[in-house]
Amino acid sequence: MSSPTLFSPLQLGALQSPSRIFMAPLTRCRAEPGHVPGEMNAEYYRQRASAGLIISEATSVSPRGFGYPNTPGIFTDAQVAGWKKVTSAVHEAGGRIFLQLWHVGRISHPAFQPNGELPVAPSAIKPKGQVFTGTAMVDYVTPRALELTEIPGIIAEYVHGAKCAKAAGFDGVEIHNANGYLLDQFLRDGTNQRTDSYGGGAANRARLTLEVTEAVIGVWGADRVGIRFSPGGVFNDMSDSNPLATFGHVLKELAPKGLAYAHITQTTAQDIAHGAAAGVGPRELRPFYPGNIVTAGGFNQETGNQALAEGWADAIAFGVPFLANPDLPARFEKQAELNQPDESTFYASGPKGYTDYPGLAA
């Protein structure tokens, strides 16, 4: 039996994906007032509907879950209506799309929080670095540690977001448990110094991840839920003393649940330049998780096919290549030249560098 390639179909839980070329989640800061997606967002996703699966940009489940300007939410009626425009456009173009459920935790600032409150986190540990408030770059603040009694409310926000995503017409959801945001902060010991049932050993630190996952499964069914991890990532001042043990534990716990996939990012050269250690990624974590593994992190067509052939990934999510090449699968198929991304427009506003990248036909 020949090895799968990027163009092989994949049974993804309840979904049949026509290829293994997925679109990775990409924050682009182009939501309209009220954190509502608009017509321009619908056109952006419609252009990329040839992906085997689109994973949407990170989308906050809570008013407290924002940490960047003009990012979308999924907890109000207006946001649901805005996302309906997106899902309708993608489905009319023959595509499939999951919504990524997000809460930034400490990677925020009082400027983004209701009533100027402190951001919340597992522990009151200030992240290194600065945040753009929409007007200026300012230092992160020391967050407020969540009380034990508040944690059920966090889980309820994910449930409400999952229900809103269903109402908006998505095909499923991906739980954002990566890149230094709230669930990742609970999972890793560099940011979680709690002494209650959500802190200490890996089993306790994984508790919130598993409880949120179980709750979201209750809304969608396991076969329409994915989850994303970044075990080697140091983005947003993250660290863990034993990532293989930490992420191995949580994946082993998730394996029997029958999720659509686990999305495990690869440590990139950029991560290593910022202090990450190579060696903990989907290849090393495959023994803990026999289900579908989606991976992302600097892949091209050749290295993507290689990962599939070696069996440590079942699909490859492409980020920047999909941003700059809305018809990326067709370009791969034809071995066509790729458009080069314009980094100056990544987090800008308007259509430039968003909906104006030319397709092959142009």
Order of alpha helices (4+ residues) and beta strands (2+ residues): beta-beta-beta-alpha-beta-alpha-beta-beta-beta-beta-beta-alpha-beta-alpha-alpha-alpha-beta-alpha-beta-alpha-alpha-beta-alpha-beta-alpha-alpha
